[in-house]
Amino acid sequence: MIRYNVSVSVPQDLVGEWESWMREKHIADVVATGKFISAQLWRVLEPESADSVQFSVEYTAENLAEYEEYRAKYAPALQADHTTIFGTRVTASRRVLSEIQQW
């Protein structure tokens, strides 16, 4: 399994709009590519930030090839949509994790 994790920092005044858009549109669009088998949206409780809210979006893919196809074919347009709506005020960092073992 591959976990694609996107850590997002959202200014306080955009939290409602951003969270609604993610829940109603963006995450569904990413999953609809067929490259991920599930997705989860998390709100970071600790550490807290005074001027922004931190979120984590996690997408699970069967294997690295599925993730790589997503990055090549779908990610640029989906990320461009996000930038068009929220500009540079919402920032994101990404990482890809490979599962070793589950308990």
C-alpha positions in Angstrom: 0.0 0.0 0.0 1.1 3.6 -0.7 -0.1 6.5 1.4 -0.1 9.9 -0.3 -0.2 12.5 2.5 -0.9 16.2 1.9 -0.4 18.5 4.8 -2.3 21.8 4.4 -2.1 25.1 6.3 -5.3 27.1 5.9 -5.7 30.7 7.2 -8.5 31.0 9.8 -10.7 33.1 7.6 -10.7 30.5 4.8 -11.2 27.4 6.9 -15.0 27.0 6.3 -14.8 27.6 2.6 -11.7 25.4 2.1 -13.1 22.5 4.2 -16.4 22.6 2.3 -14.7 22.6 -1.0 -12.4 19.7 0.0 -15.4 17.6 1.3 -17.8 18.4 -1.6 -15.4 18.6 -4.6 -11.7 18.1 -4.5 -11.3 14.9 -2.5 -14.1 13.3 -4.6 -12.4 14.4 -7.8 -9.1 12.8 -6.7 -10.7 9.5 -5.7 -12.7 9.6 -9.0 -9.4 9.3 -10.9 -9.5 5.6 -9.9 -5.9 5.7 -8.7 -6.8 5.7 -4.9 -8.9 3.2 -3.0 -9.7 5.5 -0.1 -9.2 9.0 1.3 -9.4 10.6 4.7 -9.5 14.3 5.8 -8.0 15.0 9.2 -7.8 18.2 11.2 -4.6 18.6 13.2 -5.3 19.2 16.9 -1.7 19.5 18.1 0.4 21.4 17.6 -2.0 24.3 17.2 -1.3 27.5 15.3 -2.6 30.9 16.2 -3.2 32.2 12.6 -4.0 29.0 10.7 -5.6 25.6 10.9 -3.6 22.6 9.9 -5.2 19.7 8.0 -3.9 16.4 6.6 -5.4 14.6 3.6 -4.5 11.0 3.2 -5.1 9.0 0.0 -4.4 5.3 -0.2 -3.2 3.6 -3.4 -2.7 -0.1 -4.1 0.8 0.5 -5.3 3.4 3.0 -6.4 2.5 2.7 -10.1 -1.1 3.9 -9.3 0.2 6.9 -7.4 2.8 7.7 -10.1 0.1 7.6 -12.8 -2.1 10.0 -10.7 0.9 12.4 -10.3 1.6 12.4 -14.0 -2.0 12.5 -15.5 -4.2 14.1 -12.9 -2.4 16.0 -10.2 -1.3 19.1 -12.2 -4.9 20.0 -13.2 -6.3 19.2 -9.7 -3.7 21.3 -8.0 -4.2 24.1 -10.4 -7.9 24.1 -9.5 -6.9 24.5 -5.9 -4.6 27.4 -6.6 -7.2 29.1 -8.8 -9.7 29.1 -5.9 -7.4 29.6 -2.9 -4.3 31.2 -4.3 -1.1 31.1 -2.3 -2.8 31.7 1.0 -3.4 28.0 1.5 -0.1 26.1 1.5 0.6 22.4 1.1 3.4 20.0 1.5 3.3 16.4 0.2 4.9 13.1 1.0 4.5 9.6 -0.1 4.7 6.7 2.3 5.2 3.0 1.7 3.6 0.6 4.1 5.9 -1.8 5.9 3.5 -3.6 8.2 0.1 -3.3 9.9 -0.9 -4.4 13.4 
